Amino acid sequence: MTKRKIWTLIVSVILILGCIWFTFYYANGLQKDTVKFQDGTVYQGTTENGKLRSGVMHFNNGDTYTGAFKNGHFEGLGTYKSHEGWTFKGQFHHGVAQGNGQLMKKGKVIQSGKYERGVYVKQ
């Protein structure tokens, strides 16, 4: 097989995969969106059938959350940055820290480990 035929095959496969992804993405109701809430909170990211999926939420007090959402709550891996200078990176469930995570301030880790219902569990 010549180099030209190999490259033609590679490009064809990439185009086919791209078309499949595009069709799957839009067929499932996923879209990029900006949602503005009455309290001034703004969400920018992916929505599915009007529900938040994954993106950045900017709160009117200056806090931000970047990560996944489920049923309107922080869910899965995410990062919450407070306007007071601290940051939490880790797992969320029903909108609170749940599982492994790190609390940091000014780039230094303050707490690292397991969280249950938003509370650090000393190990």
C-alpha positions in Angstrom: 0.0 0.0 0.0 1.4 3.4 -0.9 1.8 6.3 1.5 -0.9 8.2 -0.4 -3.4 5.4 0.1 -2.5 5.1 3.8 -3.1 8.9 4.3 -6.3 8.7 2.3 -7.5 5.9 4.6 -6.5 7.7 7.8 -8.2 10.9 6.7 -11.4 9.0 5.7 -11.5 7.2 9.1 -11.1 10.6 10.9 -13.9 12.1 8.9 -16.2 9.2 9.5 -15.5 9.3 13.3 -16.0 13.0 13.3 -19.4 12.6 11.6 -20.4 9.9 14.1 -19.4 12.1 17.1 -21.2 15.1 15.6 -24.4 13.1 15.1 -24.2 11.5 18.5 -23.5 14.8 20.2 -26.4 16.7 18.7 -28.8 13.7 18.5 -28.6 13.4 22.3 -29.7 17.1 22.8 -26.2 18.2 23.9 -25.4 21.8 23.1 -23.1 24.7 24.3 -25.2 27.2 26.2 -25.2 30.2 28.5 -27.8 30.2 31.2 -28.5 33.3 33.3 -30.3 32.9 36.7 -32.4 35.6 38.4 -29.8 36.0 41.2 -27.1 37.0 38.8 -25.5 33.5 38.6 -24.3 32.6 35.1 -23.6 29.1 33.7 -21.5 28.6 30.6 -21.1 25.1 29.3 -22.9 22.0 28.0 -26.6 21.4 28.5 -28.7 18.4 27.6 -32.4 18.9 27.0 -32.2 22.1 29.1 -30.2 20.5 32.0 -26.7 21.5 33.1 -24.1 18.9 32.2 -20.5 20.2 32.4 -19.2 23.8 32.5 -18.4 26.8 34.6 -20.9 28.5 37.0 -20.1 32.1 38.0 -21.8 33.2 41.2 -22.7 36.8 41.8 -20.4 36.9 44.9 -17.3 36.1 42.7 -17.2 32.3 43.5 -16.9 29.9 40.5 -17.5 26.2 40.1 -16.0 24.3 37.2 -17.0 20.7 36.6 -19.9 18.3 36.1 -23.5 18.7 37.1 -26.4 16.4 37.7 -30.0 17.4 38.4 -28.9 21.0 39.1 -26.2 20.0 41.6 -22.4 19.7 41.5 -21.7 16.1 40.7 -18.5 14.2 40.0 -15.1 15.8 39.6 -15.0 19.6 40.0 -13.2 22.7 41.3 -14.9 25.3 43.5 -13.0 28.6 43.9 -14.2 31.0 46.6 -13.9 34.8 46.4 -12.3 34.5 49.8 -9.2 32.9 48.3 -9.6 29.1 49.0 -10.1 26.4 46.4 -11.5 22.9 46.7 -10.7 20.4 44.0 -12.2 16.9 44.2 -15.4 14.9 44.1 -18.9 16.3 44.6 -22.2 14.5 45.2 -25.5 16.3 45.4 -23.7 19.7 45.5 -21.3 19.0 48.4 -17.8 17.6 48.7 -18.0 13.8 48.8 -15.0 11.5 48.3 -11.4 12.5 47.8 -10.4 16.1 47.5 -8.0 18.9 48.4 -8.7 22.2 50.1 -6.1 24.8 49.2 -5.4 28.4 50.0 -2.8 30.6 48.2 -1.6 27.4 46.3 -0.8 25.5 49.5 -2.8 22.4 50.4 -4.6 22.8 53.8 -6.5 19.5 53.8 -6.2 16.5 51.6 -8.2 13.3 51.9 -11.7 12.1 52.2 -14.8 14.3 52.6 -18.2 13.1 53.7 -21.3 15.4 53.1 -18.9 18.4 52.8 -16.9 17.7 56.0 -13.3 16.7 56.0 -12.7 13.2 57.6 -9.4 13.0 59.4 -7.7 9.7 58.7 
